[in-house]
């Protein structure tokens, strides 16, 4: 975990250190795991979970991409 998480979690929208501890306790973000974060927004979660060795892929605007993909598939 980041050393400055206590200071950073005071920023509005930042998640509590307890949230990250619970994720780790449940083995939801383990070294080498691949995570797709759809509509990642400000990427708060991936920035803080990076130290766990998770390979994180975030996307913004995925709904437009999916819509384009669906049109391509149905068109042929």
HTML snippet that shows the backbone in 3Dmol.js (N, CA, C, O; Angstrom):
<script src="https://3Dmol.org/build/3Dmol-min.js"></script>
<div id="view" style="width:600px;height:400px;position:relative"></div>
<script>
const pdb = `
ATOM      1  N   UNK A   1       0.839  -1.184   0.000  1.00  0.00           N
ATOM      2  CA  UNK A   1       0.000   0.000   0.000  1.00  0.00           C
ATOM      3  C   UNK A   1       0.882   1.245   0.000  1.00  0.00           C
ATOM      4  O   UNK A   1       2.024   1.218   0.459  1.00  0.00           O
ATOM      5  N   UNK A   2       0.347   2.299  -0.507  1.00  0.00           N
ATOM      6  CA  UNK A   2       1.101   3.550  -0.546  1.00  0.00           C
ATOM      7  C   UNK A   2       1.270   4.101   0.860  1.00  0.00           C
ATOM      8  O   UNK A   2       0.358   4.019   1.683  1.00  0.00           O
ATOM      9  N   UNK A   3       2.441   4.661   1.130  1.00  0.00           N
ATOM     10  CA  UNK A   3       2.711   5.244   2.439  1.00  0.00           C
ATOM     11  C   UNK A   3       1.854   6.469   2.715  1.00  0.00           C
ATOM     12  O   UNK A   3       1.576   6.781   3.872  1.00  0.00           O
ATOM     13  N   UNK A   4       1.436   7.161   1.675  1.00  0.00           N
ATOM     14  CA  UNK A   4       0.687   8.398   1.861  1.00  0.00           C
ATOM     15  C   UNK A   4      -0.828   8.198   1.764  1.00  0.00           C
ATOM     16  O   UNK A   4      -1.569   9.160   1.565  1.00  0.00           O
ATOM     17  N   UNK A   5      -1.286   6.959   1.903  1.00  0.00           N
ATOM     18  CA  UNK A   5      -2.714   6.699   1.737  1.00  0.00           C
ATOM     19  C   UNK A   5      -3.551   7.428   2.783  1.00  0.00           C
ATOM     20  O   UNK A   5      -4.665   7.856   2.478  1.00  0.00           O
ATOM     21  N   UNK A   6      -3.051   7.580   3.997  1.00  0.00           N
ATOM     22  CA  UNK A   6      -3.800   8.288   5.033  1.00  0.00           C
ATOM     23  C   UNK A   6      -4.074   9.727   4.645  1.00  0.00           C
ATOM     24  O   UNK A   6      -5.174  10.235   4.860  1.00  0.00           O
ATOM     25  N   UNK A   7      -3.080  10.381   4.075  1.00  0.00           N
ATOM     26  CA  UNK A   7      -3.245  11.768   3.636  1.00  0.00           C
ATOM     27  C   UNK A   7      -4.153  11.827   2.408  1.00  0.00           C
ATOM     28  O   UNK A   7      -5.025  12.690   2.309  1.00  0.00           O
ATOM     29  N   UNK A   8      -3.940  10.911   1.486  1.00  0.00           N
ATOM     30  CA  UNK A   8      -4.694  10.937   0.236  1.00  0.00           C
ATOM     31  C   UNK A   8      -6.162  10.597   0.431  1.00  0.00           C
ATOM     32  O   UNK A   8      -7.006  11.084  -0.320  1.00  0.00           O
ATOM     33  N   UNK A   9      -6.488   9.772   1.423  1.00  0.00           N
ATOM     34  CA  UNK A   9      -7.895   9.390   1.584  1.00  0.00           C
ATOM     35  C   UNK A   9      -8.739  10.534   2.119  1.00  0.00           C
ATOM     36  O   UNK A   9      -9.959  10.407   2.216  1.00  0.00           O
ATOM     37  N   UNK A  10      -8.107  11.651   2.468  1.00  0.00           N
ATOM     38  CA  UNK A  10      -8.854  12.831   2.888  1.00  0.00           C
ATOM     39  C   UNK A  10      -9.401  13.605   1.688  1.00  0.00           C
ATOM     40  O   UNK A  10     -10.262  14.470   1.845  1.00  0.00           O
ATOM     41  N   UNK A  11      -8.904  13.297   0.502  1.00  0.00           N
ATOM     42  CA  UNK A  11      -9.373  13.943  -0.718  1.00  0.00           C
ATOM     43  C   UNK A  11     -10.770  13.401  -1.032  1.00  0.00           C
ATOM     44  O   UNK A  11     -10.968  12.187  -1.004  1.00  0.00           O
ATOM     45  N   UNK A  12     -11.739  14.265  -1.329  1.00  0.00           N
ATOM     46  CA  UNK A  12     -13.084  13.783  -1.663  1.00  0.00           C
ATOM     47  C   UNK A  12     -13.041  12.766  -2.796  1.00  0.00           C
ATOM     48  O   UNK A  12     -12.380  12.987  -3.811  1.00  0.00           O
ATOM     49  N   UNK A  13     -13.740  11.664  -2.622  1.00  0.00           N
ATOM     50  CA  UNK A  13     -13.772  10.616  -3.633  1.00  0.00           C
ATOM     51  C   UNK A  13     -12.719   9.548  -3.436  1.00  0.00           C
ATOM     52  O   UNK A  13     -12.747   8.518  -4.109  1.00  0.00           O
ATOM     53  N   UNK A  14     -11.786   9.779  -2.519  1.00  0.00           N
ATOM     54  CA  UNK A  14     -10.749   8.792  -2.271  1.00  0.00           C
ATOM     55  C   UNK A  14     -11.278   7.740  -1.319  1.00  0.00           C
ATOM     56  O   UNK A  14     -11.993   8.075  -0.374  1.00  0.00           O
ATOM     57  N   UNK A  15     -10.953   6.494  -1.537  1.00  0.00           N
ATOM     58  CA  UNK A  15     -11.463   5.409  -0.715  1.00  0.00           C
ATOM     59  C   UNK A  15     -10.604   5.194   0.526  1.00  0.00           C
ATOM     60  O   UNK A  15      -9.396   5.432   0.500  1.00  0.00           O
ATOM     61  N   UNK A  16     -11.222   4.751   1.594  1.00  0.00           N
ATOM     62  CA  UNK A  16     -10.555   4.505   2.871  1.00  0.00           C
ATOM     63  C   UNK A  16      -9.549   3.364   2.747  1.00  0.00           C
ATOM     64  O   UNK A  16      -9.759   2.446   1.953  1.00  0.00           O
ATOM     65  N   UNK A  17      -8.457   3.405   3.520  1.00  0.00           N
ATOM     66  CA  UNK A  17      -7.493   2.297   3.528  1.00  0.00           C
ATOM     67  C   UNK A  17      -8.153   0.964   3.895  1.00  0.00           C
ATOM     68  O   UNK A  17      -7.708  -0.087   3.434  1.00  0.00           O
ATOM     69  N   UNK A  18      -9.192   0.990   4.706  1.00  0.00           N
ATOM     70  CA  UNK A  18      -9.897  -0.237   5.091  1.00  0.00           C
ATOM     71  C   UNK A  18     -10.479  -0.923   3.853  1.00  0.00           C
ATOM     72  O   UNK A  18     -10.491  -2.151   3.774  1.00  0.00           O
ATOM     73  N   UNK A  19     -10.954  -0.147   2.904  1.00  0.00           N
ATOM     74  CA  UNK A  19     -11.499  -0.695   1.662  1.00  0.00           C
ATOM     75  C   UNK A  19     -10.449  -1.549   0.955  1.00  0.00           C
ATOM     76  O   UNK A  19     -10.744  -2.662   0.521  1.00  0.00           O
ATOM     77  N   UNK A  20      -9.225  -1.034   0.836  1.00  0.00           N
ATOM     78  CA  UNK A  20      -8.149  -1.753   0.155  1.00  0.00           C
ATOM     79  C   UNK A  20      -7.723  -2.981   0.949  1.00  0.00           C
ATOM     80  O   UNK A  20      -7.421  -4.022   0.367  1.00  0.00           O
ATOM     81  N   UNK A  21      -7.696  -2.866   2.267  1.00  0.00           N
ATOM     82  CA  UNK A  21      -7.344  -4.011   3.113  1.00  0.00           C
ATOM     83  C   UNK A  21      -8.338  -5.153   2.914  1.00  0.00           C
ATOM     84  O   UNK A  21      -7.939  -6.316   2.851  1.00  0.00           O
ATOM     85  N   UNK A  22      -9.617  -4.833   2.814  1.00  0.00           N
ATOM     86  CA  UNK A  22     -10.649  -5.854   2.605  1.00  0.00           C
ATOM     87  C   UNK A  22     -10.491  -6.530   1.245  1.00  0.00           C
ATOM     88  O   UNK A  22     -10.687  -7.739   1.129  1.00  0.00           O
ATOM     89  N   UNK A  23     -10.144  -5.773   0.238  1.00  0.00           N
ATOM     90  CA  UNK A  23      -9.905  -6.351  -1.088  1.00  0.00           C
ATOM     91  C   UNK A  23      -8.763  -7.356  -1.017  1.00  0.00           C
ATOM     92  O   UNK A  23      -8.865  -8.456  -1.561  1.00  0.00           O
ATOM     93  N   UNK A  24      -7.682  -6.984  -0.353  1.00  0.00           N
ATOM     94  CA  UNK A  24      -6.516  -7.858  -0.238  1.00  0.00           C
ATOM     95  C   UNK A  24      -6.848  -9.092   0.596  1.00  0.00           C
ATOM     96  O   UNK A  24      -6.469 -10.202   0.222  1.00  0.00           O
ATOM     97  N   UNK A  25      -7.547  -8.921   1.716  1.00  0.00           N
ATOM     98  CA  UNK A  25      -7.935 -10.049   2.577  1.00  0.00           C
ATOM     99  C   UNK A  25      -8.737 -11.090   1.806  1.00  0.00           C
ATOM    100  O   UNK A  25      -8.607 -12.286   2.064  1.00  0.00           O
ATOM    101  N   UNK A  26      -9.549 -10.656   0.879  1.00  0.00           N
ATOM    102  CA  UNK A  26     -10.419 -11.562   0.119  1.00  0.00           C
ATOM    103  C   UNK A  26      -9.739 -12.093  -1.151  1.00  0.00           C
ATOM    104  O   UNK A  26     -10.372 -12.768  -1.964  1.00  0.00           O
ATOM    105  N   UNK A  27      -8.449 -11.782  -1.314  1.00  0.00           N
ATOM    106  CA  UNK A  27      -7.686 -12.224  -2.491  1.00  0.00           C
ATOM    107  C   UNK A  27      -8.331 -11.787  -3.800  1.00  0.00           C
ATOM    108  O   UNK A  27      -8.298 -12.517  -4.790  1.00  0.00           O
ATOM    109  N   UNK A  28      -8.914 -10.599  -3.801  1.00  0.00           N
ATOM    110  CA  UNK A  28      -9.542 -10.086  -5.014  1.00  0.00           C
ATOM    111  C   UNK A  28      -8.549  -9.401  -5.940  1.00  0.00           C
ATOM    112  O   UNK A  28      -8.822  -9.244  -7.130  1.00  0.00           O
ATOM    113  N   UNK A  29      -7.421  -9.000  -5.420  1.00  0.00           N
ATOM    114  CA  UNK A  29      -6.361  -8.398  -6.231  1.00  0.00           C
ATOM    115  C   UNK A  29      -5.054  -9.039  -5.811  1.00  0.00           C
ATOM    116  O   UNK A  29      -4.408  -8.600  -4.859  1.00  0.00           O
ATOM    117  N   UNK A  30      -4.670 -10.085  -6.532  1.00  0.00           N
ATOM    118  CA  UNK A  30      -3.454 -10.808  -6.189  1.00  0.00           C
ATOM    119  C   UNK A  30      -2.434 -10.654  -7.307  1.00  0.00           C
ATOM    120  O   UNK A  30      -2.782 -10.353  -8.449  1.00  0.00           O
ATOM    121  N   UNK A  31      -1.184 -10.862  -6.963  1.00  0.00           N
ATOM    122  CA  UNK A  31      -0.080 -10.691  -7.897  1.00  0.00           C
ATOM    123  C   UNK A  31      -0.311 -11.510  -9.165  1.00  0.00           C
ATOM    124  O   UNK A  31      -0.572 -12.711  -9.102  1.00  0.00           O
ATOM    125  N   UNK A  32      -0.214 -10.855 -10.300  1.00  0.00           N
ATOM    126  CA  UNK A  32      -0.367 -11.506 -11.592  1.00  0.00           C
ATOM    127  C   UNK A  32      -1.790 -11.555 -12.121  1.00  0.00           C
ATOM    128  O   UNK A  32      -2.007 -11.900 -13.283  1.00  0.00           O
ATOM    129  N   UNK A  33      -2.750 -11.216 -11.292  1.00  0.00           N
ATOM    130  CA  UNK A  33      -4.146 -11.237 -11.712  1.00  0.00           C
ATOM    131  C   UNK A  33      -4.410 -10.117 -12.715  1.00  0.00           C
ATOM    132  O   UNK A  33      -3.830  -9.036 -12.614  1.00  0.00           O
ATOM    133  N   UNK A  34      -5.289 -10.380 -13.683  1.00  0.00           N
ATOM    134  CA  UNK A  34      -5.684  -9.367 -14.657  1.00  0.00           C
ATOM    135  C   UNK A  34      -7.051  -8.816 -14.275  1.00  0.00           C
ATOM    136  O   UNK A  34      -7.980  -9.573 -13.989  1.00  0.00           O
ATOM    137  N   UNK A  35      -7.165  -7.494 -14.272  1.00  0.00           N
ATOM    138  CA  UNK A  35      -8.414  -6.828 -13.907  1.00  0.00           C
ATOM    139  C   UNK A  35      -8.801  -5.861 -15.017  1.00  0.00           C
ATOM    140  O   UNK A  35      -7.971  -5.088 -15.495  1.00  0.00           O
ATOM    141  N   UNK A  36     -10.059  -5.909 -15.422  1.00  0.00           N
ATOM    142  CA  UNK A  36     -10.596  -4.940 -16.374  1.00  0.00           C
ATOM    143  C   UNK A  36     -11.517  -4.010 -15.607  1.00  0.00           C
ATOM    144  O   UNK A  36     -12.517  -4.449 -15.038  1.00  0.00           O
ATOM    145  N   UNK A  37     -11.188  -2.746 -15.590  1.00  0.00           N
ATOM    146  CA  UNK A  37     -11.967  -1.734 -14.883  1.00  0.00           C
ATOM    147  C   UNK A  37     -12.728  -0.929 -15.927  1.00  0.00           C
ATOM    148  O   UNK A  37     -12.164  -0.051 -16.580  1.00  0.00           O
ATOM    149  N   UNK A  38     -14.012  -1.235 -16.080  1.00  0.00           N
ATOM    150  CA  UNK A  38     -14.839  -0.548 -17.070  1.00  0.00           C
ATOM    151  C   UNK A  38     -15.338   0.760 -16.476  1.00  0.00           C
ATOM    152  O   UNK A  38     -15.833   0.796 -15.349  1.00  0.00           O
ATOM    153  N   UNK A  39     -15.201   1.832 -17.246  1.00  0.00           N
ATOM    154  CA  UNK A  39     -15.554   3.184 -16.781  1.00  0.00           C
ATOM    155  C   UNK A  39     -14.731   3.548 -15.549  1.00  0.00           C
ATOM    156  O   UNK A  39     -15.283   3.925 -14.515  1.00  0.00           O
ATOM    157  N   UNK A  40     -13.420   3.435 -15.664  1.00  0.00           N
ATOM    158  CA  UNK A  40     -12.509   3.638 -14.542  1.00  0.00           C
ATOM    159  C   UNK A  40     -12.537   5.048 -13.970  1.00  0.00           C
ATOM    160  O   UNK A  40     -12.151   5.255 -12.820  1.00  0.00           O
ATOM    161  N   UNK A  41     -12.983   6.007 -14.746  1.00  0.00           N
ATOM    162  CA  UNK A  41     -13.083   7.380 -14.234  1.00  0.00           C
ATOM    163  C   UNK A  41     -11.719   7.956 -13.907  1.00  0.00           C
ATOM    164  O   UNK A  41     -10.862   8.067 -14.783  1.00  0.00           O
ATOM    165  N   UNK A  42     -11.513   8.323 -12.651  1.00  0.00           N
ATOM    166  CA  UNK A  42     -10.241   8.934 -12.240  1.00  0.00           C
ATOM    167  C   UNK A  42      -9.183   7.898 -11.905  1.00  0.00           C
ATOM    168  O   UNK A  42      -8.075   8.264 -11.513  1.00  0.00           O
ATOM    169  N   UNK A  43      -9.488   6.629 -12.045  1.00  0.00           N
ATOM    170  CA  UNK A  43      -8.551   5.523 -11.813  1.00  0.00           C
ATOM    171  C   UNK A  43      -8.018   5.480 -10.385  1.00  0.00           C
ATOM    172  O   UNK A  43      -6.860   5.122 -10.169  1.00  0.00           O
ATOM    173  N   UNK A  44      -8.842   5.838  -9.418  1.00  0.00           N
ATOM    174  CA  UNK A  44      -8.419   5.810  -8.018  1.00  0.00           C
ATOM    175  C   UNK A  44      -8.067   4.389  -7.591  1.00  0.00           C
ATOM    176  O   UNK A  44      -7.010   4.166  -7.001  1.00  0.00           O
ATOM    177  N   UNK A  45      -8.930   3.436  -7.878  1.00  0.00           N
ATOM    178  CA  UNK A  45      -8.694   2.066  -7.450  1.00  0.00           C
ATOM    179  C   UNK A  45      -7.430   1.468  -8.074  1.00  0.00           C
ATOM    180  O   UNK A  45      -6.598   0.943  -7.334  1.00  0.00           O
ATOM    181  N   UNK A  46      -7.246   1.520  -9.393  1.00  0.00           N
ATOM    182  CA  UNK A  46      -6.031   0.937  -9.954  1.00  0.00           C
ATOM    183  C   UNK A  46      -4.754   1.605  -9.473  1.00  0.00           C
ATOM    184  O   UNK A  46      -3.738   0.936  -9.288  1.00  0.00           O
ATOM    185  N   UNK A  47      -4.792   2.911  -9.270  1.00  0.00           N
ATOM    186  CA  UNK A  47      -3.580   3.590  -8.793  1.00  0.00           C
ATOM    187  C   UNK A  47      -3.176   3.100  -7.413  1.00  0.00           C
ATOM    188  O   UNK A  47      -1.986   3.010  -7.110  1.00  0.00           O
ATOM    189  N   UNK A  48      -4.144   2.786  -6.584  1.00  0.00           N
ATOM    190  CA  UNK A  48      -3.825   2.337  -5.237  1.00  0.00           C
ATOM    191  C   UNK A  48      -3.564   0.842  -5.142  1.00  0.00           C
ATOM    192  O   UNK A  48      -2.864   0.403  -4.229  1.00  0.00           O
ATOM    193  N   UNK A  49      -4.101   0.057  -6.050  1.00  0.00           N
ATOM    194  CA  UNK A  49      -3.905  -1.389  -6.011  1.00  0.00           C
ATOM    195  C   UNK A  49      -2.707  -1.842  -6.845  1.00  0.00           C
ATOM    196  O   UNK A  49      -2.377  -3.028  -6.859  1.00  0.00           O
ATOM    197  N   UNK A  50      -2.066  -0.923  -7.529  1.00  0.00           N
ATOM    198  CA  UNK A  50      -0.921  -1.242  -8.384  1.00  0.00           C
ATOM    199  C   UNK A  50       0.174  -1.989  -7.617  1.00  0.00           C
ATOM    200  O   UNK A  50       0.829  -2.870  -8.174  1.00  0.00           O
ATOM    201  N   UNK A  51       0.374  -1.642  -6.350  1.00  0.00           N
ATOM    202  CA  UNK A  51       1.433  -2.244  -5.546  1.00  0.00           C
ATOM    203  C   UNK A  51       1.201  -3.734  -5.310  1.00  0.00           C
ATOM    204  O   UNK A  51       2.132  -4.439  -4.920  1.00  0.00           O
ATOM    205  N   UNK A  52      -0.001  -4.226  -5.534  1.00  0.00           N
ATOM    206  CA  UNK A  52      -0.307  -5.644  -5.321  1.00  0.00           C
ATOM    207  C   UNK A  52       0.146  -6.507  -6.495  1.00  0.00           C
ATOM    208  O   UNK A  52       0.059  -7.733  -6.427  1.00  0.00           O
ATOM    209  N   UNK A  53       0.620  -5.896  -7.547  1.00  0.00           N
ATOM    210  CA  UNK A  53       1.087  -6.648  -8.705  1.00  0.00           C
ATOM    211  C   UNK A  53      -0.010  -7.016  -9.694  1.00  0.00           C
ATOM    212  O   UNK A  53       0.180  -7.884 -10.546  1.00  0.00           O
ATOM    213  N   UNK A  54      -1.147  -6.362  -9.579  1.00  0.00           N
ATOM    214  CA  UNK A  54      -2.269  -6.635 -10.473  1.00  0.00           C
ATOM    215  C   UNK A  54      -2.023  -5.952 -11.813  1.00  0.00           C
ATOM    216  O   UNK A  54      -1.554  -4.815 -11.866  1.00  0.00           O
ATOM    217  N   UNK A  55      -2.344  -6.653 -12.888  1.00  0.00           N
ATOM    218  CA  UNK A  55      -2.245  -6.067 -14.231  1.00  0.00           C
ATOM    219  C   UNK A  55      -3.598  -5.445 -14.543  1.00  0.00           C
ATOM    220  O   UNK A  55      -4.566  -6.144 -14.842  1.00  0.00           O
ATOM    221  N   UNK A  56      -3.648  -4.137 -14.470  1.00  0.00           N
ATOM    222  CA  UNK A  56      -4.909  -3.408 -14.531  1.00  0.00           C
ATOM    223  C   UNK A  56      -5.106  -2.782 -15.900  1.00  0.00           C
ATOM    224  O   UNK A  56      -4.197  -2.140 -16.427  1.00  0.00           O
ATOM    225  N   UNK A  57      -6.277  -2.961 -16.475  1.00  0.00           N
ATOM    226  CA  UNK A  57      -6.649  -2.290 -17.712  1.00  0.00           C
ATOM    227  C   UNK A  57      -7.908  -1.493 -17.426  1.00  0.00           C
ATOM    228  O   UNK A  57      -8.921  -2.051 -17.006  1.00  0.00           O
ATOM    229  N   UNK A  58      -7.846  -0.205 -17.651  1.00  0.00           N
ATOM    230  CA  UNK A  58      -9.005   0.647 -17.410  1.00  0.00           C
ATOM    231  C   UNK A  58      -9.472   1.259 -18.709  1.00  0.00           C
ATOM    232  O   UNK A  58      -8.682   1.503 -19.621  1.00  0.00           O
ATOM    233  N   UNK A  59     -10.754   1.502 -18.779  1.00  0.00           N
ATOM    234  CA  UNK A  59     -11.283   2.136 -19.977  1.00  0.00           C
ATOM    235  C   UNK A  59     -12.321   3.175 -19.588  1.00  0.00           C
ATOM    236  O   UNK A  59     -13.010   3.050 -18.575  1.00  0.00           O
ATOM    237  N   UNK A  60     -12.410   4.174 -20.397  1.00  0.00           N
ATOM    238  CA  UNK A  60     -13.410   5.219 -20.230  1.00  0.00           C
ATOM    239  C   UNK A  60     -14.194   5.281 -21.536  1.00  0.00           C
ATOM    240  O   UNK A  60     -13.611   5.206 -22.618  1.00  0.00           O
ATOM    241  N   UNK A  61     -15.485   5.416 -21.440  1.00  0.00           N
ATOM    242  CA  UNK A  61     -16.301   5.498 -22.654  1.00  0.00           C
ATOM    243  C   UNK A  61     -16.525   4.158 -23.315  1.00  0.00           C
ATOM    244  O   UNK A  61     -16.743   4.092 -24.525  1.00  0.00           O
ATOM    245  N   UNK A  62     -16.476   3.093 -22.543  1.00  0.00           N
ATOM    246  CA  UNK A  62     -16.620   1.758 -23.108  1.00  0.00           C
ATOM    247  C   UNK A  62     -17.984   1.552 -23.761  1.00  0.00           C
ATOM    248  O   UNK A  62     -18.100   0.781 -24.714  1.00  0.00           O
ATOM    249  N   UNK A  63     -19.006   2.221 -23.267  1.00  0.00           N
ATOM    250  CA  UNK A  63     -20.343   2.016 -23.840  1.00  0.00           C
ATOM    251  C   UNK A  63     -20.367   2.384 -25.323  1.00  0.00           C
ATOM    252  O   UNK A  63     -21.027   1.711 -26.114  1.00  0.00           O
ATOM    253  N   UNK A  64     -19.662   3.432 -25.702  1.00  0.00           N
ATOM    254  CA  UNK A  64     -19.586   3.806 -27.119  1.00  0.00           C
ATOM    255  C   UNK A  64     -18.828   2.755 -27.920  1.00  0.00           C
ATOM    256  O   UNK A  64     -19.193   2.448 -29.055  1.00  0.00           O
ATOM    257  N   UNK A  65     -17.767   2.202 -27.322  1.00  0.00           N
ATOM    258  CA  UNK A  65     -17.003   1.165 -28.010  1.00  0.00           C
ATOM    259  C   UNK A  65     -17.841  -0.092 -28.197  1.00  0.00           C
ATOM    260  O   UNK A  65     -17.814  -0.704 -29.265  1.00  0.00           O
ATOM    261  N   UNK A  66     -18.584  -0.481 -27.164  1.00  0.00           N
ATOM    262  CA  UNK A  66     -19.435  -1.660 -27.281  1.00  0.00           C
ATOM    263  C   UNK A  66     -20.519  -1.460 -28.327  1.00  0.00           C
ATOM    264  O   UNK A  66     -20.844  -2.380 -29.077  1.00  0.00           O
ATOM    265  N   UNK A  67     -21.073  -0.267 -28.376  1.00  0.00           N
ATOM    266  CA  UNK A  67     -22.107   0.041 -29.360  1.00  0.00           C
ATOM    267  C   UNK A  67     -21.527  -0.091 -30.772  1.00  0.00           C
ATOM    268  O   UNK A  67     -22.169  -0.650 -31.661  1.00  0.00           O
ATOM    269  N   UNK A  68     -20.317   0.426 -30.969  1.00  0.00           N
ATOM    270  CA  UNK A  68     -19.649   0.326 -32.267  1.00  0.00           C
ATOM    271  C   UNK A  68     -19.384  -1.133 -32.617  1.00  0.00           C
ATOM    272  O   UNK A  68     -19.585  -1.555 -33.756  1.00  0.00           O
ATOM    273  N   UNK A  69     -18.930  -1.899 -31.628  1.00  0.00           N
ATOM    274  CA  UNK A  69     -18.656  -3.318 -31.846  1.00  0.00           C
ATOM    275  C   UNK A  69     -19.907  -4.093 -32.217  1.00  0.00           C
ATOM    276  O   UNK A  69     -19.876  -4.927 -33.122  1.00  0.00           O
ATOM    277  N   UNK A  70     -21.002  -3.827 -31.531  1.00  0.00           N
ATOM    278  CA  UNK A  70     -22.262  -4.497 -31.839  1.00  0.00           C
ATOM    279  C   UNK A  70     -22.719  -4.172 -33.256  1.00  0.00           C
ATOM    280  O   UNK A  70     -23.192  -5.054 -33.974  1.00  0.00           O
ATOM    281  N   UNK A  71     -22.582  -2.922 -33.660  1.00  0.00           N
ATOM    282  CA  UNK A  71     -22.968  -2.522 -35.020  1.00  0.00           C
ATOM    283  C   UNK A  71     -22.119  -3.251 -36.048  1.00  0.00           C
ATOM    284  O   UNK A  71     -22.627  -3.675 -37.086  1.00  0.00           O
ATOM    285  N   UNK A  72     -20.835  -3.398 -35.767  1.00  0.00           N
ATOM    286  CA  UNK A  72     -19.935  -4.080 -36.697  1.00  0.00           C
ATOM    287  C   UNK A  72     -20.305  -5.544 -36.840  1.00  0.00           C
ATOM    288  O   UNK A  72     -20.281  -6.088 -37.944  1.00  0.00           O
ATOM    289  N   UNK A  73     -20.650  -6.193 -35.718  1.00  0.00           N
ATOM    290  CA  UNK A  73     -20.993  -7.614 -35.747  1.00  0.00           C
ATOM    291  C   UNK A  73     -22.302  -7.838 -36.487  1.00  0.00           C
ATOM    292  O   UNK A  73     -22.397  -8.744 -37.314  1.00  0.00           O
ATOM    293  N   UNK A  74     -23.307  -7.026 -36.200  1.00  0.00           N
ATOM    294  CA  UNK A  74     -24.608  -7.218 -36.852  1.00  0.00           C
ATOM    295  C   UNK A  74     -24.568  -6.833 -38.330  1.00  0.00           C
ATOM    296  O   UNK A  74     -25.348  -7.349 -39.131  1.00  0.00           O
ATOM    297  N   UNK A  75     -23.659  -5.925 -38.689  1.00  0.00           N
ATOM    298  CA  UNK A  75     -23.561  -5.499 -40.085  1.00  0.00           C
ATOM    299  C   UNK A  75     -22.830  -6.530 -40.934  1.00  0.00           C
ATOM    300  O   UNK A  75     -22.952  -6.546 -42.158  1.00  0.00           O
ATOM    301  N   UNK A  76     -22.082  -7.374 -40.273  1.00  0.00           N
ATOM    302  CA  UNK A  76     -21.535  -8.329 -41.113  1.00  0.00           C
ATOM    303  C   UNK A  76     -20.232  -8.867 -41.114  1.00  0.00           C
ATOM    304  O   UNK A  76     -19.916  -9.719 -41.945  1.00  0.00           O
TER     305      UNK A  76
END
`;
const viewer = $3Dmol.createViewer("view");
viewer.addModel(pdb, "pdb");
viewer.setStyle({}, {cartoon: {color: "spectrum"}});
viewer.zoomTo();
viewer.render();
</script>
